Structure formats: structure tokens, C-alpha cells
């Protein structure tokens, strides 16, 4: 398992755990943040699963942008940066 965590400016903790081969096989996003609606967290994780590990940063951002969700306490760029860190691409 690969993992990356960050405490963002306003003090929210965001943690990304993933399994990957050539693609992101599974991903779990956890922390003390909020996502509205709450069910959007699963949609966010699903949007990243199956993506190539060598995708460009913008491709990950685009996948996340397709999900209608309000990320409270962090933003999509923080999430993508943690994803890249967990993949060893920081």
C-alpha cells in the first residue's frame, strides 16, 4: 500500500491510501474534512480508480472536476498532489 498525508492550511488532515500497478487499483481518501454531499466521496474514489499511474496531473484534476461535490477544508489540487506523492511522483 502507498500512502500520503497532509495537514492543509486551515488544519484539516487529508490522507490518501492506494494500491497501484499500471493503474490505480484502489484508493481510499480519509481525513477530518467534509465533502458535500457525503456520498460524493465514493464517486471521487471511483473516478480515480482505473486511471493510469503515469497520467498527467491535469488528467487527474479533470476526473475529479466531473464529480459534483463541495470539498470543505481542502481542494482538488491538494488531493491530486497527495495522489502523486503516494505514487512517488511528487
C-alpha positions, 0 to 999 in steps of 0.5 A: 500500500502507498500512502500520503498525508497532509495537514492543509492550511486551515488544519484539516488532515487529508490522507490518501491510501492506494494500491497501484500497478499500471493503474490505480487499483484502489484508493481510499481518501480519509481525513477530518474534512467534509465533502458535500454531499457525503456520498460524493466521496465514493464517486471521487474514489471511483473516478480515480480508480482505473486511471493510469499511474503515469497520467498527467496531473491535469488528467487527474484534476479533470476526473475529479472536476466531473464529480459534483461535490463541495470539498470543505477544508481542502481542494482538488489540487491538494488531493491530486498532489497527495495522489502523486506523492503516494505514487512517488511522483511528487 
